Amino acid sequence: MFPLLETLVAVAEIGQFTLAADELKVSQSTVSSRIAQLERMVGAPLFERHAKSDVTPTEAGLLLYRAATGIGDSWREACEQIAASREHREPFLALFSHTASEVLLPSALAAATPELTQFDLRTATLNSDAILERTGMKTAQLGIVEKPIVNESVSRVTLRADRLVWAGAQDGVWLVREHGSGVRYYTDLLFKTLGTVPAHSIEVASNAAIVASLAAGFGQSIVSQAAVPEHVPTRELSGEFVRRFYALIPRSGLSRAQRALAHTMVDAMRG
């Protein structure tokens, strides 16, 4: 309906189908078709044709023109109000470590969805050390990490447990995360426990890439049991490798609404 009314307004104000078509960046036949469709809908002619391709609105055309401009004004006003309300939404950045984004992000977003009219919610994936730095500097309102790190600027909340396993072909190349990653912390712990350093390893800055490599039959790695692809062999590890996810919340710098949303998301991820 909007294209039809937009065309009516253009023709009424410009006074020619050809010039209205140029204004709307459509063909003249499209303008004629739209006006004809409107005339069938209202059951009356909307324009009188004159010499030199000029047209003027009929009485019915004037009535519909006034209604169409009113609808257009209401539409623009509503769009402006929506834009203004979006400008006043509070920012909320939630940072997730790589495994946490696979395991916990869906429940966190589901819990936050009812609050989207109030917040400009964004998420990003970083390693645990980078998340601690960002939440400590208050540039993020919530961080979810894979190792028990904390500093004086953030409070830490313990979330659910996550069992790590040794996955993949045990004679394959080791696929390891970068330093600062929660998984790298436990990978180094395994090497220390075994008293060995792998002869060959590749640093991969993405859990998803490691999991995809394991699924393709390449390499071995320490990964969350929840993320192991089907048919990839695994080996259980000791209790030291049952870790927990942790939520990091800035101790200060959050509005009351931001802090409430952070705790809403945390409660959902504890489930």
Salt bridges, closest charged atoms under 4 A:
GLU39 OE2 - ARG49 NH1 3.90
ASP73 OD1 - ARG76 NH2 2.57
ASP129 OD1 - LYS147 NZ 3.17
GLU146 OE1 - ARG243 NH1 2.81
ASP162 OD2 - ARG243 NH2 2.85
GLU178 OE2 - ARG177 NH2 2.96
ASP188 OD1 - ARG184 NE 3.15
GLU203 OE1 - ARG184 NH1 3.69
GLU230 OE2 - HIS231 NE2 3.69
ASP267 OD1 - ARG270 NH1 3.49
